Amino acid sequence: MLRIAALITCHNRRHKTLACLGSLFCEELPGNLTLQVYLVDDGSTDGTGKAVKRRFPDIIVLQGNGSLYWGGGMRLAWSEAMKEEYDFYLWLNDDTTLGTNAITTLLATYTEVKKIDKSCGIIIGSTCDPETKKITYGGYKDINGVSIVIPTDYPQPCIGMNGNIVLVNKAVFDVIGNLSPEFQHTSADYDYGLRARQRGFSLWVAPGYQGYCKKNSCATWCDPNQPFIVRWKALHEPKGQPPREKLLYARRHSSCWPLILLKLYGKALFPRQWESIKRILGRT
């Protein structure tokens, strides 16, 4: 019997959270698999936690105070789940809805890849925009989230990952442990994948799209339509790119960390010029 713990954190997105959970419980799971959901309601004021318990009474709902953000919420969910024995941990963003047989595909991909790559430890599910069908989140070919892996009909190795749909084998958790407490929100997922690679585990992107999620709009900290003081404040907020966290991430994972920091400040200080440079270089 396989046991999976699904880890989710949410804050004031009741309708999206319920849609996410609805898609999860609509999955047709193999008979040899059990699923337990751990959801952190991080201080929601829109009744998310109560609505979840009413509709899905078997979910374990944990309460936060509103300051956990993605990294802290997922750490809390994982800390609770680790009290039990699970074979896999499924990360799932609450603004993401799963496609048909997504979990089955993730598990089948793990089994398939494991035959050719004994180091396989993490399987990433790609998401696309529900309207345009363009890719939004998934695995990446680099450590900076620039070159995304377009899913095909076969598994593909990758270097980095978004945390929208991620299947983590227990062996990875036994070695790496929980998400790093140094990252409140941004970079927590990417850091985990890179640390797993450093410890000898490989990351693979599952075939096809396993869910739907709209791309976040232009971040305030690099939005050229915002005044400098607004961009600067947003840059240092947990959902921005806090320079202290970015520096830690860059020094932990790249020998070119000064350039990464230069890019960060360049985008925040001169967003219009930065966009022009990107267009000239043909970068995304």
One Martini backbone bead per residue (centre of mass of N, CA, C, O) as a GRO file, in nm:
protein
  284
    1MET     BB    1   0.092   0.039   0.026
    2LEU     BB    2   0.045   0.364  -0.069
    3ARG     BB    3   0.159   0.682   0.070
    4ILE     BB    4   0.014   1.015   0.061
    5ALA     BB    5   0.114   1.356   0.113
    6ALA     BB    6  -0.062   1.651   0.099
    7LEU     BB    7   0.068   1.987   0.044
    8ILE     BB    8  -0.090   2.291   0.174
    9THR     BB    9  -0.122   2.649   0.125
   10CYS     BB   10  -0.318   2.934   0.256
   11HIS     BB   11  -0.468   3.277   0.161
   12ASN     BB   12  -0.752   3.421   0.078
   13ARG     BB   13  -0.856   3.162  -0.143
   14ARG     BB   14  -1.121   2.995  -0.130
   15HIS     BB   15  -1.206   2.921  -0.421
   16LYS     BB   16  -0.932   2.810  -0.510
   17THR     BB   17  -0.895   2.601  -0.289
   18LEU     BB   18  -1.153   2.437  -0.350
   19ALA     BB   19  -1.077   2.371  -0.644
   20CYS     BB   20  -0.822   2.221  -0.583
   21LEU     BB   21  -0.949   2.002  -0.399
   22GLY     BB   22  -1.156   1.901  -0.601
   23SER     BB   23  -0.943   1.793  -0.804
   24LEU     BB   24  -0.806   1.598  -0.610
   25PHE     BB   25  -1.080   1.427  -0.538
   26CYS     BB   26  -1.119   1.344  -0.856
   27GLU     BB   27  -0.913   1.148  -0.848
   28GLU     BB   28  -0.804   0.837  -0.984
   29LEU     BB   29  -0.699   0.605  -0.772
   30PRO     BB   30  -0.529   0.362  -0.688
   31GLY     BB   31  -0.594   0.090  -0.481
   32ASN     BB   32  -0.282   0.119  -0.346
   33LEU     BB   33  -0.384   0.418  -0.250
   34THR     BB   34  -0.324   0.682  -0.017
   35LEU     BB   35  -0.473   1.004   0.099
   36GLN     BB   36  -0.333   1.291   0.273
   37VAL     BB   37  -0.434   1.611   0.386
   38TYR     BB   38  -0.233   1.913   0.434
   39LEU     BB   39  -0.363   2.225   0.560
   40VAL     BB   40  -0.271   2.568   0.558
   41ASP     BB   41  -0.420   2.833   0.739
   42ASP     BB   42  -0.291   3.164   0.697
   43GLY     BB   43  -0.500   3.371   0.835
   44SER     BB   44  -0.776   3.369   0.727
   45THR     BB   45  -1.076   3.598   0.658
   46ASP     BB   46  -1.271   3.409   0.442
   47GLY     BB   47  -1.323   3.104   0.553
   48THR     BB   48  -1.144   2.869   0.448
   49GLY     BB   49  -1.114   2.658   0.675
   50LYS     BB   50  -1.418   2.604   0.719
   51ALA     BB   51  -1.488   2.525   0.427
   52VAL     BB   52  -1.302   2.282   0.413
   53LYS     BB   53  -1.424   2.118   0.653
   54ARG     BB   54  -1.708   2.093   0.534
   55ARG     BB   55  -1.623   1.954   0.254
   56PHE     BB   56  -1.335   1.824   0.392
   57PRO     BB   57  -1.316   1.646   0.681
   58ASP     BB   58  -1.032   1.476   0.631
   59ILE     BB   59  -0.877   1.719   0.657
   60ILE     BB   60  -0.581   1.865   0.773
   61VAL     BB   61  -0.602   2.158   0.966
   62LEU     BB   62  -0.384   2.434   0.985
   63GLN     BB   63  -0.274   2.712   1.178
   64GLY     BB   64  -0.205   3.046   1.107
   65ASN     BB   65  -0.102   3.410   1.136
   66GLY     BB   66  -0.008   3.533   0.831
   67SER     BB   67   0.340   3.485   0.828
   68LEU     BB   68   0.432   3.229   0.646
   69TYR     BB   69   0.368   3.166   0.380
   70TRP     BB   70   0.480   2.932   0.172
   71GLY     BB   71   0.721   2.821   0.328
   72GLY     BB   72   0.593   2.806   0.616
   73GLY     BB   73   0.341   2.642   0.542
   74MET     BB   74   0.487   2.393   0.424
   75ARG     BB   75   0.651   2.328   0.677
   76LEU     BB   76   0.412   2.274   0.861
   77ALA     BB   77   0.283   2.047   0.699
   78TRP     BB   78   0.538   1.863   0.701
   79SER     BB   79   0.574   1.840   1.009
   80GLU     BB   80   0.307   1.684   1.041
   81ALA     BB   81   0.345   1.451   0.830
   82MET     BB   82   0.619   1.325   0.958
   83LYS     BB   83   0.464   1.163   1.189
   84GLU     BB   84   0.429   0.990   0.949
   85GLU     BB   85   0.418   0.731   0.701
   86TYR     BB   86   0.552   0.807   0.380
   87ASP     BB   87   0.630   0.770   0.034
   88PHE     BB   88   0.494   1.055  -0.040
   89TYR     BB   89   0.511   1.404  -0.148
   90LEU     BB   90   0.261   1.655  -0.226
   91TRP     BB   91   0.279   1.938  -0.398
   92LEU     BB   92   0.024   2.211  -0.373
   93ASN     BB   93  -0.123   2.467  -0.512
   94ASP     BB   94  -0.417   2.657  -0.452
   95ASP     BB   95  -0.410   2.777  -0.772
   96THR     BB   96  -0.428   2.468  -0.851
   97THR     BB   97  -0.541   2.240  -1.099
   98LEU     BB   98  -0.600   1.924  -1.172
   99GLY     BB   99  -0.570   1.683  -1.382
  100THR     BB  100  -0.621   1.401  -1.523
  101ASN     BB  101  -0.432   1.171  -1.362
  102ALA     BB  102  -0.185   1.311  -1.222
  103ILE     BB  103  -0.087   1.118  -0.998
  104THR     BB  104  -0.053   0.871  -1.176
  105THR     BB  105   0.161   1.002  -1.360
  106LEU     BB  106   0.374   1.064  -1.147
  107LEU     BB  107   0.414   0.771  -1.054
  108ALA     BB  108   0.479   0.648  -1.332
  109THR     BB  109   0.727   0.822  -1.381
  110TYR     BB  110   0.893   0.728  -1.145
  111THR     BB  111   0.902   0.429  -1.225
  112GLU     BB  112   1.028   0.469  -1.505
  113VAL     BB  113   1.286   0.633  -1.426
  114LYS     BB  114   1.406   0.437  -1.211
  115LYS     BB  115   1.510   0.227  -1.427
  116ILE     BB  116   1.737   0.455  -1.542
  117ASP     BB  117   1.729   0.629  -1.253
  118LYS     BB  118   1.824   0.586  -0.927
  119SER     BB  119   1.821   0.911  -0.844
  120CYS     BB  120   1.534   0.946  -0.843
  121GLY     BB  121   1.312   1.193  -0.646
  122ILE     BB  122   1.169   1.409  -0.851
  123ILE     BB  123   0.843   1.516  -0.966
  124ILE     BB  124   0.721   1.732  -1.223
  125GLY     BB  125   0.442   1.936  -1.281
  126SER     BB  126   0.289   2.090  -1.532
  127THR     BB  127   0.153   2.411  -1.625
  128CYS     BB  128  -0.137   2.581  -1.757
  129ASP     BB  129  -0.333   2.784  -1.913
  130PRO     BB  130  -0.678   2.748  -1.932
  131GLU     BB  131  -0.696   2.928  -2.205
  132THR     BB  132  -0.412   2.925  -2.374
  133LYS     BB  133  -0.214   2.670  -2.295
  134LYS     BB  134   0.024   2.794  -2.167
  135ILE     BB  135   0.297   2.783  -2.004
  136THR     BB  136   0.382   2.846  -1.646
  137TYR     BB  137   0.477   2.578  -1.482
  138GLY     BB  138   0.784   2.392  -1.354
  139GLY     BB  139   1.062   2.307  -1.515
  140TYR     BB  140   1.427   2.366  -1.533
  141LYS     BB  141   1.752   2.435  -1.697
  142ASP     BB  142   1.798   2.629  -1.448
  143ILE     BB  143   1.861   2.837  -1.150
  144ASN     BB  144   1.667   3.109  -1.251
  145GLY     BB  145   1.399   3.064  -1.421
  146VAL     BB  146   1.418   3.085  -1.756
  147SER     BB  147   1.429   2.776  -1.872
  148ILE     BB  148   1.170   2.603  -1.965
  149VAL     BB  149   1.010   2.293  -1.969
  150ILE     BB  150   0.865   2.137  -2.229
  151PRO     BB  151   0.631   1.920  -2.249
  152THR     BB  152   0.597   1.586  -2.337
  153ASP     BB  153   0.571   1.224  -2.394
  154TYR     BB  154   0.827   1.246  -2.199
  155PRO     BB  155   1.062   1.239  -1.983
  156GLN     BB  156   1.252   1.514  -1.815
  157PRO     BB  157   1.518   1.664  -1.724
  158CYS     BB  158   1.618   1.883  -1.445
  159ILE     BB  159   1.706   2.155  -1.219
  160GLY     BB  160   1.447   2.318  -1.170
  161MET     BB  161   1.156   2.445  -0.960
  162ASN     BB  162   0.831   2.454  -0.909
  163GLY     BB  163   0.567   2.412  -0.646
  164ASN     BB  164   0.284   2.330  -0.766
  165ILE     BB  165   0.383   2.027  -0.883
  166VAL     BB  166   0.514   1.786  -0.646
  167LEU     BB  167   0.705   1.480  -0.622
  168VAL     BB  168   0.827   1.336  -0.317
  169ASN     BB  169   1.039   1.127  -0.202
  170LYS     BB  170   1.127   0.993   0.098
  171ALA     BB  171   1.436   0.981   0.047
  172VAL     BB  172   1.469   1.287   0.029
  173PHE     BB  173   1.363   1.367   0.308
  174ASP     BB  174   1.567   1.196   0.475
  175VAL     BB  175   1.806   1.391   0.372
  176ILE     BB  176   1.689   1.699   0.354
  177GLY     BB  177   1.409   1.753   0.449
  178ASN     BB  178   1.294   2.043   0.486
  179LEU     BB  179   1.238   2.340   0.426
  180SER     BB  180   1.393   2.631   0.425
  181PRO     BB  181   1.382   2.891   0.672
  182GLU     BB  182   1.515   3.132   0.494
  183PHE     BB  183   1.239   3.101   0.319
  184GLN     BB  184   0.928   3.239   0.297
  185HIS     BB  185   0.881   3.218  -0.036
  186THR     BB  186   1.085   3.286  -0.228
  187SER     BB  187   1.291   3.001  -0.334
  188ALA     BB  188   1.207   2.746  -0.171
  189ASP     BB  189   1.165   2.545  -0.407
  190TYR     BB  190   1.431   2.577  -0.560
  191ASP     BB  191   1.622   2.510  -0.326
  192TYR     BB  192   1.530   2.219  -0.284
  193GLY     BB  193   1.605   2.102  -0.559
  194LEU     BB  194   1.910   2.179  -0.545
  195ARG     BB  195   1.974   2.022  -0.286
  196ALA     BB  196   1.901   1.748  -0.401
  197ARG     BB  197   2.118   1.748  -0.623
  198GLN     BB  198   2.363   1.777  -0.427
  199ARG     BB  199   2.266   1.479  -0.297
  200GLY     BB  200   2.197   1.296  -0.577
  201PHE     BB  201   1.930   1.395  -0.697
  202SER     BB  202   1.677   1.381  -0.936
  203LEU     BB  203   1.498   1.569  -1.187
  204TRP     BB  204   1.158   1.541  -1.326
  205VAL     BB  205   0.948   1.572  -1.604
  206ALA     BB  206   0.645   1.517  -1.683
  207PRO     BB  207   0.424   1.431  -1.896
  208GLY     BB  208   0.273   1.681  -1.978
  209TYR     BB  209  -0.012   1.814  -1.825
  210GLN     BB  210  -0.114   1.837  -1.461
  211GLY     BB  211  -0.223   2.146  -1.484
  212TYR     BB  212  -0.377   2.461  -1.369
  213CYS     BB  213  -0.226   2.798  -1.412
  214LYS     BB  214  -0.185   3.114  -1.369
  215LYS     BB  215   0.007   3.371  -1.428
  216ASN     BB  216   0.168   3.592  -1.275
  217SER     BB  217   0.190   3.899  -1.254
  218CYS     BB  218   0.360   4.161  -1.250
  219ALA     BB  219   0.584   4.255  -1.040
  220THR     BB  220   0.612   4.528  -0.844
  221TRP     BB  221   0.935   4.548  -0.819
  222CYS     BB  222   0.937   4.546  -1.172
  223ASP     BB  223   0.729   4.775  -1.232
  224PRO     BB  224   0.731   5.052  -1.444
  225ASN     BB  225   0.442   5.174  -1.329
  226GLN     BB  226   0.598   5.209  -1.070
  227PRO     BB  227   0.725   5.361  -0.829
  228PHE     BB  228   1.016   5.336  -0.669
  229ILE     BB  229   0.915   5.310  -0.370
  230VAL     BB  230   0.729   5.069  -0.434
  231ARG     BB  231   0.941   4.876  -0.547
  232TRP     BB  232   1.134   4.875  -0.302
  233LYS     BB  233   0.931   4.761  -0.099
  234ALA     BB  234   0.852   4.502  -0.259
  235LEU     BB  235   1.132   4.373  -0.275
  236HIS     BB  236   1.140   4.327   0.063
  237GLU     BB  237   0.918   4.144   0.047
  238PRO     BB  238   0.832   3.815   0.061
  239LYS     BB  239   0.694   3.839  -0.247
  240GLY     BB  240   0.947   3.920  -0.355
  241GLN     BB  241   1.317   3.993  -0.338
  242PRO     BB  242   1.488   3.948  -0.088
  243PRO     BB  243   1.817   4.018  -0.073
  244ARG     BB  244   1.905   3.823   0.151
  245GLU     BB  245   1.783   3.570   0.017
  246LYS     BB  246   1.916   3.601  -0.261
  247LEU     BB  247   2.205   3.583  -0.160
  248LEU     BB  248   2.188   3.306  -0.034
  249TYR     BB  249   2.101   3.158  -0.288
  250ALA     BB  250   2.339   3.240  -0.471
  251ARG     BB  251   2.574   3.132  -0.286
  252ARG     BB  252   2.460   2.834  -0.273
  253HIS     BB  253   2.421   2.798  -0.623
  254SER     BB  254   2.649   3.023  -0.715
  255SER     BB  255   2.946   3.168  -0.855
  256CYS     BB  256   2.757   3.423  -0.983
  257TRP     BB  257   2.625   3.607  -0.755
  258PRO     BB  258   2.680   3.904  -0.839
  259LEU     BB  259   2.503   3.893  -1.098
  260ILE     BB  260   2.235   3.826  -0.961
  261LEU     BB  261   2.227   4.087  -0.792
  262LEU     BB  262   2.248   4.285  -1.027
  263LYS     BB  263   1.985   4.199  -1.164
  264LEU     BB  264   1.793   4.267  -0.937
  265TYR     BB  265   1.857   4.577  -0.923
  266GLY     BB  266   1.810   4.638  -1.221
  267LYS     BB  267   1.503   4.570  -1.222
  268ALA     BB  268   1.423   4.770  -0.989
  269LEU     BB  269   1.558   5.046  -1.097
  270PHE     BB  270   1.544   4.955  -1.437
  271PRO     BB  271   1.287   4.820  -1.593
  272ARG     BB  272   1.279   4.938  -1.882
  273GLN     BB  273   1.571   4.885  -1.961
  274TRP     BB  274   1.563   4.581  -1.906
  275GLU     BB  275   1.351   4.510  -2.120
  276SER     BB  276   1.516   4.612  -2.361
  277ILE     BB  277   1.753   4.420  -2.328
  278LYS     BB  278   1.592   4.159  -2.358
  279ARG     BB  279   1.489   4.212  -2.645
  280ILE     BB  280   1.766   4.231  -2.779
  281LEU     BB  281   1.853   3.931  -2.665
  282GLY     BB  282   1.593   3.737  -2.658
  283ARG     BB  283   1.467   3.730  -2.380
  284THR     BB  284   1.240   3.621  -2.095
   0.00000   0.00000   0.00000
